[in-house]
Amino acid sequence: MKTIEIQKNDADQRLDKFLSKHFKTMPKSLMYKYIRTKYIKLNGKRCDIADRLNEGDILTFYIKDEFFEAANASTAENYDFLKAPTDIDILYEDENILLADKKPGLIVHPDENYHFDSLIARIQHYLYDKGEYDPKSENSFAPALVNRIDRNTGGIVIAAKNAESLRILNAKMKSREIKKIYLCVVFGILKKKEATLSGFLVKNESQNRVYIHDSMQESAKTIKTKYRVLSEANNMSLLEVELLTGRTHQIRAHLASIGHPLVGDGKYGKNQQNKLAGLKRQALYSYKLTFAFESDAESLDYLNGKGFTVKNVWFTETVNGQKTIKL
């Protein structure tokens, strides 16, 4: 018999979610069997996979030691995040959150091609070195990202240092109480200097791209993109863009659909144009973030009304070596 006491960072999650995070080698089918047959108990009583955990709860296990041994096998020598550098451009940090200015080219999460270097790995390494994150003292939590940005796009990414902050910010992001503003450079001069575009987006998973339509299509999702022209030069325009809906590649595809693709965008733009501009990645940056809570943010209410801006966006000064676009 072994026991685990639920800590603050473990609380307010379903039992099965907690067990999946803590016992990574335990098959889900076996986990469900253990719960059903009372080999796992919550506060000495029979439990259900959907039970919510509270701080101070005691889980009792009558299971094979091998799962505990696997869960406790990690050491500093084999933490994957320690293989990532700690190079992070931090815009803001407190005891609950960290705002990082992610540079283009860096992925936010590990994938099959990049196992060790990612934004979240760098943040976890940074917090580990500071003594703010110790995997051995956590049953299920690791610092996590609240929002994502494509590899070739730069901008502000929020990281939560504890489970409560992650829960609150995930809810605020879903209810669109965290405002994100983008900068981008597009080809051409737009007739309307400020407008809200509407359309219908269809995602093609196999092609990893989206298509914009003027009318509703099967499996389409409604999109709205608000833009404002900041400056114009050499048949290019610098725009400030707000996503009123948040869909895959929305800014890139929506602006391309009206004849103004992003400079440097090889997927939705034209390679010939991009070569002339001299950019190898799309000129897109999530440069401004504001916490605009409309409801109780609990322990993070102190963030309400705070705004953060990236001062130096790589494409606002030079395009093709010339000062063509300037804020």
C-alpha positions as CSV (number, residue, x, y, z in Angstrom):
1,M,0.0,0.0,0.0
2,K,1.2,3.5,-0.9
3,T,-0.4,6.9,-0.5
4,I,-0.1,10.3,-2.2
5,E,-1.3,13.6,-0.7
6,I,-2.9,16.0,-3.1
7,Q,-0.9,19.3,-3.2
8,K,-2.2,22.7,-4.3
9,N,-0.9,22.2,-7.8
10,D,-2.7,18.9,-8.1
11,A,-6.1,20.2,-6.9
12,D,-9.2,21.0,-9.0
13,Q,-8.5,18.3,-11.6
14,R,-10.2,15.0,-12.4
15,L,-8.8,11.9,-10.8
16,D,-8.1,10.2,-14.1
17,K,-6.2,13.3,-15.4
18,F,-4.0,13.4,-12.3
19,L,-3.3,9.6,-12.5
20,S,-2.4,9.9,-16.2
21,K,0.1,12.6,-15.5
22,H,1.7,11.0,-12.4
23,F,1.8,7.4,-13.7
24,K,2.9,7.8,-17.3
25,T,3.6,4.1,-17.8
26,M,0.2,3.0,-16.5
27,P,-2.2,1.9,-19.3
28,K,-5.5,3.7,-19.1
29,S,-7.4,0.5,-19.2
30,L,-5.6,-0.7,-16.2
31,M,-6.1,2.6,-14.4
32,Y,-9.8,2.3,-14.9
33,K,-9.8,-1.2,-13.7
34,Y,-7.9,-0.2,-10.5
35,I,-10.5,2.5,-9.8
36,R,-13.4,0.2,-10.5
37,T,-12.1,-2.6,-8.3
38,K,-11.1,-0.2,-5.4
39,Y,-7.4,-0.8,-5.8
40,I,-7.3,3.0,-5.8
41,K,-9.2,4.9,-3.1
42,L,-9.8,8.5,-2.4
43,N,-9.8,9.5,1.2
44,G,-10.3,5.8,2.1
45,K,-13.4,5.4,0.0
46,R,-14.4,4.1,-3.4
47,C,-13.9,6.8,-6.1
48,D,-14.8,7.6,-9.7
49,I,-12.6,8.7,-12.6
50,A,-14.5,12.0,-12.8
51,D,-14.0,12.9,-9.1
52,R,-12.4,16.3,-8.5
53,L,-9.4,16.4,-6.3
54,N,-9.0,18.9,-3.5
55,E,-5.8,20.0,-1.7
56,G,-5.2,17.6,1.2
57,D,-7.0,14.7,-0.3
58,I,-5.3,11.3,0.3
59,L,-5.1,8.7,-2.5
60,T,-4.4,5.2,-1.4
61,F,-3.0,2.6,-3.9
62,Y,-3.0,-1.1,-3.8
63,I,-1.1,-1.5,-7.0
64,K,2.2,-2.8,-8.4
65,D,5.3,-1.0,-7.2
66,E,6.6,-0.8,-10.7
67,F,4.3,2.2,-11.5
68,F,5.6,4.1,-8.5
69,E,9.2,3.2,-9.4
70,A,8.7,4.5,-12.9
71,A,7.0,7.7,-11.6
72,N,10.0,8.4,-9.3
73,A,12.7,7.3,-11.7
74,S,13.4,10.8,-13.1
75,T,16.6,12.5,-12.0
76,A,18.2,15.8,-12.9
77,E,20.4,13.9,-15.4
78,N,17.5,12.8,-17.6
79,Y,15.1,15.8,-17.4
80,D,14.7,16.6,-21.1
81,F,14.0,20.3,-20.5
82,L,17.6,20.6,-19.1
83,K,18.9,19.9,-22.6
84,A,17.3,23.1,-23.8
85,P,19.1,26.5,-23.4
86,T,17.7,29.1,-21.0
87,D,17.8,31.9,-23.6
88,I,14.4,33.6,-23.1
89,D,13.4,37.2,-23.7
90,I,11.2,37.9,-20.6
91,L,8.8,40.9,-20.8
92,Y,7.3,40.3,-17.4
93,E,7.5,37.9,-14.5
94,D,6.0,37.4,-11.1
95,E,5.3,34.5,-8.8
96,N,2.4,33.3,-10.9
97,I,3.2,34.0,-14.6
98,L,5.9,34.7,-17.1
99,L,5.5,36.6,-20.4
100,A,8.1,35.6,-23.0
101,D,8.8,37.2,-26.3
102,K,9.2,34.2,-28.5
103,K,11.4,34.7,-31.5
104,P,10.6,33.4,-35.0
105,G,12.0,29.9,-35.6
106,L,11.5,28.6,-32.1
107,I,8.7,26.0,-31.6
108,V,6.6,26.4,-28.5
109,H,6.3,22.7,-27.7
110,P,8.5,19.7,-28.5
111,D,7.5,17.7,-31.6
112,E,8.8,14.7,-33.4
113,N,11.6,16.6,-35.0
114,Y,12.6,18.8,-32.1
115,H,12.6,16.8,-28.9
116,F,14.6,19.0,-26.6
117,D,14.6,22.7,-27.6
118,S,11.3,24.5,-27.4
119,L,9.9,27.6,-25.6
120,I,8.3,25.6,-22.8
121,A,11.5,23.6,-22.3
122,R,13.5,26.8,-22.0
123,I,11.1,28.2,-19.5
124,Q,11.1,25.1,-17.4
125,H,14.9,25.0,-17.5
126,Y,15.0,28.7,-16.5
127,L,12.6,28.1,-13.6
128,Y,14.4,25.0,-12.5
129,D,17.7,27.0,-12.3
130,K,15.9,29.6,-10.2
131,G,14.6,27.0,-7.8
132,E,11.0,27.8,-8.8
133,Y,10.3,24.4,-10.4
134,D,11.3,21.1,-9.0
135,P,9.8,18.1,-10.8
136,K,10.6,15.8,-7.8
137,S,8.3,17.8,-5.5
138,E,5.4,17.8,-8.0
139,N,2.9,15.0,-8.4
140,S,1.4,16.1,-11.7
141,F,2.1,19.8,-12.5
142,A,4.8,21.3,-14.7
143,P,4.9,25.0,-15.8
144,A,2.8,25.3,-19.0
145,L,1.9,27.7,-21.8
146,V,-1.5,29.4,-22.0
147,N,-1.3,30.3,-25.7
148,R,0.6,29.2,-28.7
149,I,2.3,30.9,-31.6
150,D,3.4,29.2,-34.9
151,R,7.1,28.4,-35.2
152,N,7.8,31.1,-37.8
153,T,5.7,33.7,-36.1
154,G,7.1,35.7,-33.1
155,G,5.4,37.3,-30.2
156,I,4.2,37.2,-26.6
157,V,3.5,33.9,-25.0
158,I,2.1,33.4,-21.5
159,A,3.5,30.7,-19.2
160,A,1.8,29.7,-15.9
161,K,4.0,28.8,-13.0
162,N,1.3,27.0,-11.0
163,A,-1.9,25.1,-11.6
164,E,-4.2,27.7,-10.3
165,S,-2.8,30.4,-12.6
166,L,-3.0,27.9,-15.5
167,R,-6.6,27.1,-14.8
168,I,-7.6,30.8,-14.5
169,L,-5.7,32.0,-17.6
170,N,-7.0,29.1,-19.8
171,A,-10.5,30.2,-18.9
172,K,-9.8,33.8,-19.6
173,M,-8.2,32.9,-22.9
174,K,-11.2,30.9,-23.9
175,S,-13.6,33.7,-23.0
176,R,-11.4,36.2,-24.9
177,E,-10.6,38.3,-21.8
178,I,-7.0,38.4,-22.9
179,K,-6.5,40.7,-25.9
180,K,-3.7,40.0,-28.4
181,I,-2.8,42.5,-31.1
182,Y,-0.5,41.6,-34.0
183,L,1.7,43.5,-36.4
184,C,2.2,42.4,-40.0
185,V,3.5,43.6,-43.3
186,V,1.4,42.8,-46.4
187,F,1.9,43.4,-50.1
188,G,-0.1,46.2,-51.7
189,I,-1.9,49.3,-50.5
190,L,-5.3,48.6,-49.0
191,K,-8.3,50.7,-50.1
192,K,-9.9,50.7,-46.7
193,K,-7.4,51.9,-44.0
194,E,-9.5,50.3,-41.3
195,A,-12.0,47.4,-41.5
196,T,-13.3,44.2,-40.1
197,L,-13.1,41.3,-42.5
198,S,-15.6,38.4,-42.3
199,G,-15.4,35.0,-43.9
200,F,-15.6,31.2,-43.5
201,L,-12.5,29.1,-42.9
202,V,-12.1,25.5,-43.8
203,K,-9.0,23.6,-42.5
204,N,-7.3,20.9,-44.6
205,E,-5.4,18.8,-42.1
206,S,-3.4,16.8,-44.7
207,Q,-2.1,20.0,-46.3
208,N,-1.7,21.9,-43.0
209,R,-3.4,24.9,-44.5
210,V,-6.7,26.7,-44.5
211,Y,-9.0,28.1,-47.2
212,I,-11.2,31.1,-46.9
213,H,-14.7,31.4,-48.5
214,D,-17.3,34.1,-48.8
215,S,-20.2,31.8,-48.0
216,M,-20.7,29.0,-45.5
217,Q,-19.1,25.7,-46.5
218,E,-19.3,22.2,-45.0
219,S,-17.1,22.1,-41.8
220,A,-16.3,25.8,-42.1
221,K,-15.9,28.1,-39.2
222,T,-16.8,31.8,-39.1
223,I,-13.9,34.2,-38.8
224,K,-13.6,37.9,-38.2
225,T,-10.3,39.8,-38.6
226,K,-10.0,43.5,-37.7
227,Y,-7.1,45.5,-39.1
228,R,-5.8,49.1,-39.2
229,V,-3.2,50.5,-41.6
230,L,-0.3,52.1,-39.7
231,S,2.0,53.0,-42.6
232,E,2.6,52.4,-46.3
233,A,5.7,52.4,-48.4
234,N,7.0,50.7,-51.6
235,N,3.7,49.0,-52.3
236,M,3.7,47.4,-48.8
237,S,1.5,48.2,-45.8
238,L,2.2,47.8,-42.1
239,L,-1.0,46.7,-40.3
240,E,-2.1,46.3,-36.7
241,V,-4.5,43.3,-36.6
242,E,-6.9,42.0,-33.9
243,L,-8.3,38.5,-34.1
244,L,-12.0,38.6,-33.2
245,T,-12.0,34.9,-33.7
246,G,-8.9,32.7,-33.2
247,R,-8.5,30.1,-36.0
248,T,-5.5,28.4,-37.5
249,H,-3.5,30.7,-39.9
250,Q,-6.4,33.1,-39.7
251,I,-4.4,36.4,-40.3
252,R,-2.2,34.9,-43.0
253,A,-5.1,33.3,-45.0
254,H,-7.7,36.0,-44.5
255,L,-5.4,38.8,-45.7
256,A,-4.2,36.7,-48.6
257,S,-7.8,36.0,-49.6
258,I,-8.4,39.7,-50.2
259,G,-5.3,40.0,-52.3
260,H,-2.8,41.2,-49.6
261,P,-0.7,38.3,-48.5
262,L,1.9,38.7,-45.8
263,V,5.4,39.6,-46.9
264,G,7.6,36.5,-46.5
265,D,4.7,34.0,-46.3
266,G,5.5,31.0,-48.5
267,K,2.3,29.2,-47.8
268,Y,-0.3,31.8,-48.6
269,G,1.8,34.3,-50.6
270,K,3.8,34.2,-53.8
271,N,7.4,33.1,-53.7
272,Q,8.4,35.5,-56.4
273,Q,7.1,38.5,-54.4
274,N,8.8,37.2,-51.3
275,K,12.2,36.8,-53.1
276,L,12.0,40.5,-54.2
277,A,11.2,41.5,-50.6
278,G,14.1,39.5,-49.3
279,L,12.2,37.9,-46.4
280,K,12.4,34.1,-45.6
281,R,9.6,34.0,-43.1
282,Q,6.3,35.8,-42.7
283,A,6.3,39.3,-41.3
284,L,3.9,38.6,-38.5
285,Y,4.3,39.3,-34.8
286,S,2.0,39.1,-31.7
287,Y,3.4,42.3,-30.3
288,K,0.8,43.5,-27.8
289,L,-1.1,41.7,-25.0
290,T,-3.6,43.1,-22.5
291,F,-5.4,41.5,-19.6
292,A,-9.0,42.7,-19.9
293,F,-10.9,40.6,-17.4
294,E,-14.7,41.0,-17.4
295,S,-15.2,38.6,-14.5
296,D,-13.5,37.6,-11.3
297,A,-9.9,36.5,-12.0
298,E,-9.4,35.2,-8.4
299,S,-5.7,35.3,-7.4
300,L,-4.8,36.9,-10.7
301,D,-7.1,39.9,-10.5
302,Y,-4.1,42.1,-10.0
303,L,-3.2,41.6,-13.6
304,N,-6.5,43.2,-14.8
305,G,-5.9,46.2,-17.1
306,K,-2.1,45.6,-17.4
307,G,-0.8,45.7,-21.0
308,F,2.6,44.6,-22.4
309,T,4.2,45.5,-25.8
310,V,7.2,44.3,-27.7
311,K,9.2,47.4,-28.5
312,N,11.4,46.1,-31.3
313,V,9.7,43.9,-33.9
314,W,12.2,42.7,-36.4
315,F,10.4,43.7,-39.6
316,T,9.1,47.2,-38.6
317,E,12.4,49.0,-39.4
318,T,13.8,47.3,-42.5
319,V,12.5,45.3,-45.5
320,N,15.1,44.1,-48.0
321,G,17.8,46.2,-46.2
322,Q,15.9,49.5,-46.6
323,K,13.9,51.5,-44.1
324,T,10.7,51.0,-46.0
325,I,8.3,50.3,-43.1
326,K,8.5,52.2,-39.9
327,L,6.1,52.6,-37.0
